[in-house]
Amino acid sequence: MNPFAKHAAAIVIAIAAAPALAAPETYRVDPNHTFVHFSYNHLGLSTQLSRFNALSGTVILDQEAQTGSADITIDTKSVDTGSKLFNEHIQDPDFLDTGKYPTAQFKSTKVVFKDDRPVTVEGDLTIKGVTKPVTLEVNHFVNMLHPMAKKQALGADASVVIKRSEFNAGKYAPFVGDDVTITVSLEAIKG
């Protein structure tokens, strides 16, 4: 074998042996361990805590390139306030109007990383057909092998404060707080 052929063969072997470049990976939201919670002040008396029990979506993460995206759809009829009567009330046209708008959606437009983890997720939140830009602050993030599923998984907690009146759901404001804190507790599994 001539020297040029030996050198070319060595380069081909080195390239083939090199690890593959990281690529975006898709994670499916685990609906049994993912919840969107919301809270607001009620008449200055207490902080009301509620959640949605059903949602779906995907998260795409490229850890190496430090990019990602999220697309989450919430079943607004799954609202759980802890009271059957209030669950029905909050689905009325004055609030979520679930008869006309059975879902809400968050679709990211940008994920900002710091020290190899996402710290903010910017995107568009749609509630009652109204879309507004929001920025979720990520206060917890982990990407690891799921100990039970034996697949790569990620988890995150993120929150944002919105004004419900900006989404045509402002009845009784300001007596019932206009500021609503939305907290996402997310788990997603690769595949």
N, C-alpha and C positions, 0 to 999 in steps of 0.2 A: 504494500500500500504506500503510495507516495505521501510526502509530508503534508501536502495541501489536503488530501483526502482524509488523513488522520486528524488534522486540525478541524475540518468540517464535521467529521463524525463526532469528535469530542464536544463541539458546540451543540450539535443536535441532541446528544445524550444529556448534556447539562440542562438544556431547555426542557427536555421531556421530564427530567428528574426534579425540576424546580416546582415548588408548590403553586397550585393554581391561584390566580389573582382572586381576591375576594369579590363577590358579586352581591347584588341586592338579594335578600332572602325574604320570602313572604311568610307571615305568621297569621294564623286565623285566630280571631278573638274567641276566647273560651267563655261561652255565655253563662256557665255555671259559676265562674269566679270573677266576672267582670260586672261592675255596676256603675251607673251614673247616679250620684247623689246630688241633691240640691237643698239649700237652706236659705232661710230669709227670716227677718224680724216680723213677729206677729203682734201688731198693736202696741209695740213697746213692752210687751209682757214676756215674750219668750222667743227663742230661736226654734223655728219649726224645721224638722229634718225629714226628708222624704227621698225616695229613689225610684228609678225605673227598673223593673225586673227582667225586661227582655230587650236584647240588642244583638246586633251582628256587625261584622266588619273585618277588615284586614289592616295589618301594619306591615310596611315594607321597611327593612333596615339594611343598610350597608355600613357595617361597623368600620370597615377599613377606610371607606371614602367619607365617613361621617355625614351620611345623608339618610333620609328616611321620609316616610309619609304614613298617614293614617286616614282611613275612610270608615267612619262609624255611623250606623243607622240605629236609631232608638225607636222602639215601639212605644209611642206616647200613651197608648191605652193600657200599658203595663205599669202606670204610675201607682206607687204604693206609699200612701201617706200614713198608714197605720189605722185609717178609719175608712170603712166602706162608703159611708155617706160622703166624706170629703174626697175620696177617690173619684166618685161620680161628679161632685161639684167642680173639681179642678179640671175635669174633662169637658166642661161646658164651653160654649163659644167665648165667654168673657176671659177665659184663661187659655187652656191648650187647644180647645176646639178639635178634639180627637175625631169627631165624626167627619170633619172636612180635611183635617191634617193628621192622619194616623201615625206619621213618623216625623222625627226630627233628625237632622244629619249634621255631622261635623266632617269636613273634608280639609285636610291640611294643605297648605301652600308652601310651607318652609319649616324645617326643623333646624334649630341652632344647637350645636354641640359645644361642650367645654370639657376638657380633660376626659375625652373619649366617651362622654355620655350626653344624651340630649338634655338641655336645660329649659328650652322653650319650644313650643309647637304653635306656629301661627297657622291660621286657617279660617275657613268660612263656616259659620254656624247658622243653620236654617231652622227656624221654629215658626210655625204657623205661616209658612210661605215667605217669611221675611228672612233675608240673608244678611248677616253682619260679620265683619272681620273681628276675630278674637285672638288672644294670645294666651295659651295655657302655660302656666309655670309648672315645670316638672320638678317635684321635690323628692322623688325616689325613682330609681331606674336600675334594673338588673337584667342581664342577659346570661342565661346559664342552662345547663342540662336539667330538664325536668326530672326529678328523682323518681317519679312514678310512671310517666309517659315514655321516658327514655328518649325524648326528643328535645331539641333545642327549644327554649322558651324564653319569653321576656315578660317582665312585670313593670308596671309604672303606676305612680300616683301623680296626678296633675290637677290643677284647679284654675278657675277663672271667675271673675265677678262680672255679671252682665246686669243691665237694666231691663227688667221684664217689659216695661212700657215701650221699649224700642222694638219689641217683637209683638206688639198689639195684645199684650196680656197684662195690662197695667191696672185692672180694676181694683179699687180700694186703695190705690197708692195715694198719698204717702203713708196712710195709716197702717196698711200692710206693706212692709218694706218693698221698695222698687228694686233695691239691690238684691240679686240672687247669686249666691256662691254655688258654682257647679264644681263638683269634685269627681274625677274619673279614677276609679280603682280598676286597673286593667291587668289581665293576664292573657297571653296569646301564645300559641304553640305553632312551631314551624311545620309547614306541610300543607 
